[in-house]
Amino acid sequence: MTTWRVVRVVAGIFILLSLALGTPGSPIFVNQWWLAFTAFVGANLLQSGLTRWCLMESLLRKFGVKPGC
């Protein structure tokens, strides 16, 4: 897997998990503050789309994950 794919997979997992933990109707509901984490991940995706720089992608490259699309 490339850094591009890993970032998107991890972002998707984080969003789905935080929605499950923050939505009152969910069977694994913990607290509505988990929705703030959803907003944080979304803001980071927006920032990386506008600036073409992503901290997680940079870290993955340092750990040896192949860069690219």
Secondary structure, 3 states (H helix, E strand, C coil): CEHHHHHHHHHHHHHHHHHHHHCCCCCCCCCCCHHHHHHHHHHHHHHHHHHCCCHHHHHHHHCCCECCC
